[in-house]
Amino acid sequence: MFTGIIQSVGSLAATQDRGGDCRLTLRTGKLDLTDVQLGDSIAVNGVCLTAVALPGDGFEADVSRETLSKTSLGALGIGDPVNLEKALTPTTRLGGHLVSGHVDGLGEVTTVEQEARSWRYHVRVPDELARYIAPKGSVCIDGVSLTVNTVEGAVFTVNIVPHTQQETIINGYRVGTRVNIEVDIIARYLERLLLGDKAAQSKHGISEAFLAEHGFLK
């Protein structure tokens, strides 16, 4: 688990093809690795990865085909910056929200607007993720815990203050940038709980008809 508070911006140092999978070597910048051991989890752009080697100035991690297909990690080039966060501990301040490091899908930046000293980003998510995003709720973008400002259809907005711009890779976002999206973990489980026994049916999901049938809509 993570908090969505980025601890360092690192960079991709090398990639190795491993029979369809991939091994990444990451430089970790100012991230303190003295307490990191082999097998520990580190979030890279919001993706929970396992450290399989610790060369001293960073770590190596294996990335599966599933992760490559569902996240932006496969599109990284050598030298590209990445957001980094070590897994939380029982004494970690939960400054953001509970983040699992399991990316739900890819979003795309559609508009970037300056508002005084902050920046407003419009992000479009896949239609199947839109129902999990609510105004003033939490969302994780490339590992950064953010508060949703507005939602219109499958597009939501977030405001980024100067500190977050400076300490994360969000400063490099442009229209068309693809980003890793993790919706609020509570929303995911709430949907399954509302389905009850119907959750076992492979193609059953929450719909207006379902909500009306169970008294949630009048």
C-alpha positions, 0 to 999 in steps of 0.5 A: 500500500502507498499514500500517493505522496511522491518521495522522489522523481527518478528516471529509467536507466535501462530496459531488458527484454525477458521473453515478452516480459521486461526488466527495468533498471531505475535510478531513484534520485533522492529516494532513501534506499537504506531501508529497502530490501530485496522483495520490497515494493516501490511504486513507479508512476503509481505501479507497484513493483517489486525490487529484485536487485539493488545496485546501489543507486536504484533498483531493478524490477520485473514487469509482466505483460499484463502490467505493460499492457495496462500501464504506461511503463512500456512506453517509457524511454531511457532517461524518462522521469518517473514518480517514486514512492516506497510502500507505507509503514505503520508509522507513515503519515497518510498524507494522501489516500490509500493507494494500492499501486494496482493501476485500473487503466490509462487516462489522457490529458485533454486540456491544460489551463493555468489558474493563478499559481496552479494548473488545472488538468482535464483528464479523460478516462476509459468509460468503464472507469468514469463511474468510480470518479466523483467530485471531491473524491480521490484519484491517483494519477501516475502515483500522485494522490489528487482531489477531483474538482469536477466531473463531466462524463468521462472527463475530470479535472484536478488542480495542481499547486506549484509544489506538486508541479515541482516535485512530480512528473506532472510538470511535464504533462502536455495535451495527449500525455497518457497517465496511469489511473487508479480509482479510489479503492473504496469505490471499487469494493463498494460496487462489488458489495452493492451487487451482492450475489449478482457479483458472481455473474461474470457480466453483471455490473452496476447500471441505472436499472440495477439501482432502480430495482434495489431502491437507490433511484426513484 
